[in-house]
Amino acid sequence: MKSEDSKKIVSVRVNQSDLEKVRRISQRLRVRESRVLRFAIKIMLNRLGPLYAPHANGTDLMPVFAELGHDMINYFQFDYTRLETIINGNVSDPKKRVDSEDIALVAINDMPAIYRYMKLRELSSQPVNQGALAESLRDYLYEKYITESADPQTTITD
C-alpha cells in the first residue's frame, strides 16, 4: 500500500544561482537542501491550487492570475490565446467566463507601462496608481471576479 507521504526521486534542472540560493537558505535554516526544495514546491502548489483542481475554470482561476499572473506570464511566456484557453477553455456557465479584455490585461506584461496603465484605467471603476500597476491590476481583478462572486456571508481571510 502506497502512502501519500512516500517520496519519489526526481531530477530537476536548476540554474547555478538558484541552487546557491537554496544552499544559503538551507544553511541559514540548518535543514537539508531537499527540505527547502520540497517546501518551495509545496508552497507553490498551494498558490497554484485552482490550476490542478479538475473542475476549476473561468472565474475560479482568477485568484491565481490576480496573484501570480505577472510572474507566470513572464516565466511561461503565455500569450493572450494561450491564457484565454487556460482560463475560459472549458467554461460552460456564462457567469463564470472571464472577459476577454481582462485576459488581455493580464497578458500584456511585456507592453510599456503607460499602455498597461491606460488600459487598466479604462476598465477599472477605481483609481489606478501608475506607480503600482501590479497592485492596481490585482485589486481590479479581485474586485471584479473574486469579491464580487463570493457569497456575501463568506468572509475572505488571508
URTAWO-V763318 format. One record per pair of residues at least 12 apart in sequence whose C-alpha atoms are under 10 Angstrom apart, sorted by sequence separation. I is the first residue (numbers start at 0). J is the second residue. D is the distance in Angstrom with one decimal. If there is no record, write none. Layout:
# URTAWO-V763318
i-><I:I>
j-><J:J>
d-><D:D>
This chain:
# URTAWO-V763318
i-><20:21:48:49:87:104:116:117:123:127:21:22:47:49:50:116:119:123:125:126:18:21:22:48:49:68:83:104:105:115:116:125:21:47:48:83:87:103:104:116:120:123:124:46:47:83:86:113:116:119:120:123:46:47:82:101:112:115:116:119:122:123:125:18:21:64:83:100:101:104:112:115:124:47:80:83:100:113:116:120:123:124:46:47:79:82:83:112:116:119:123:46:79:82:101:115:64:80:100:79:80:82:83:78:79:82:60:61:78:79:81:108:57:60:79:80:57:59:60:78:79:56:57:58:77:78:79:105:56:57:58:77:78:56:57:76:77:78:55:56:57:77:105:55:56:57:58:76:104:105:56:57:72:73:76:55:56:57:68:71:72:73:50:54:55:56:57:60:71:72:73:101:105:50:54:56:57:58:59:61:69:72:73:104:57:58:59:60:68:69:72:57:58:59:64:67:68:69:70:101:56:57:58:69:101:55:56:57:58:65:68:69:56:57:61:64:64:101:97:97:98:97:96:95:95:94:69:68:67:66:69:65:66:68:69:65:68:66:67:65:66:65:66:64:65:65:66:62:65:66:61:64:65:64:62:61:62:65:61:65:58:61:62:61:62:60:61:58:59:60:58:59:57:58:59:58>
j-><32:33:60:61:99:116:128:129:135:139:34:35:60:62:63:129:132:136:138:139:32:35:36:62:63:82:97:118:119:129:130:139:36:62:63:98:102:118:119:131:135:138:139:62:63:99:102:129:132:135:136:139:63:64:99:118:129:132:133:136:139:140:142:36:39:82:101:118:119:122:130:133:142:66:99:102:119:132:135:139:142:143:66:67:99:102:103:132:136:139:143:67:100:103:122:136:86:102:122:102:103:105:106:102:103:106:85:86:103:104:106:133:83:86:105:106:84:86:87:105:106:84:85:86:105:106:107:133:85:86:87:106:107:86:87:106:107:108:86:87:88:108:136:87:88:89:90:108:136:137:89:90:105:106:109:89:90:91:102:105:106:107:85:89:90:91:92:95:106:107:108:136:140:86:90:92:93:94:95:97:105:108:109:140:94:95:96:97:105:106:109:95:96:97:102:105:106:107:108:139:95:96:97:108:140:95:96:97:98:105:108:109:97:98:102:105:106:143:140:143:144:144:144:144:148:148:133:133:133:133:136:133:134:136:137:134:137:136:137:136:137:137:138:137:138:139:140:137:140:141:137:140:141:141:140:140:141:144:141:145:140:143:144:144:145:144:145:143:144:145:144:145:144:145:148:148>
d-><9.9:8.9:9.0:8.9:9.2:9.8:8.1:9.0:9.0:9.0:9.7:8.6:8.9:8.3:7.9:6.0:8.5:8.8:8.9:9.7:9.0:6.7:9.9:9.8:7.1:9.8:8.6:7.3:9.9:9.1:9.2:7.6:7.3:9.0:8.0:9.4:9.4:9.6:7.2:9.5:9.4:9.4:8.2:8.9:6.0:7.4:8.3:7.9:6.7:8.1:9.6:6.3:6.8:9.2:10.0:9.6:8.0:7.8:9.8:7.0:8.6:9.2:9.5:9.7:9.7:9.8:9.8:9.0:8.8:9.4:9.2:9.8:9.6:9.7:10.0:6.4:9.7:9.6:9.1:9.9:9.4:9.8:8.6:8.6:8.9:6.9:8.3:7.9:9.2:8.3:9.0:8.4:10.0:8.5:8.3:9.3:9.3:9.2:8.3:6.8:9.0:8.6:9.2:9.8:5.8:7.2:8.9:8.1:8.7:8.9:9.4:9.5:9.2:6.5:8.3:9.1:9.7:8.6:9.2:9.5:5.4:9.9:8.5:7.8:10.0:6.0:7.9:9.7:7.8:5.0:8.5:7.2:8.1:5.7:4.9:9.2:9.7:9.7:9.0:6.3:8.0:10.0:8.0:10.0:7.6:7.9:9.3:9.8:8.3:9.5:6.5:6.0:8.0:9.3:9.8:8.9:6.1:9.2:10.0:10.0:6.6:10.0:8.8:8.7:8.9:9.3:8.9:9.8:9.7:8.6:7.4:9.5:9.4:9.3:9.4:9.8:9.2:8.4:7.6:8.3:7.1:7.1:8.0:10.0:8.8:5.1:9.4:9.4:6.4:8.0:8.9:5.1:6.3:9.5:9.3:10.0:8.0:9.0:9.1:9.4:7.6:4.9:5.9:6.4:8.0:9.9:8.3:5.6:9.6:8.2:8.9:9.5:9.3:9.3:9.7:7.5:9.9:9.8:10.0:9.6:9.9:8.0:9.7:8.9:9.2:9.4:7.7:9.4:9.9:9.1:9.9:8.9:9.1:9.9:9.9:9.0:9.1:9.5:9.3:7.3:6.6:4.8:9.7:8.4:7.9:8.6:9.4:8.8:6.0:9.4:9.6:8.6:6.9:10.0:8.1:7.2:7.3:9.6:7.8:9.4:9.7:9.7:8.4:6.8:7.0:9.5:7.2:9.5:8.5:9.5:6.0:8.2:9.4:7.4:9.6:8.4>
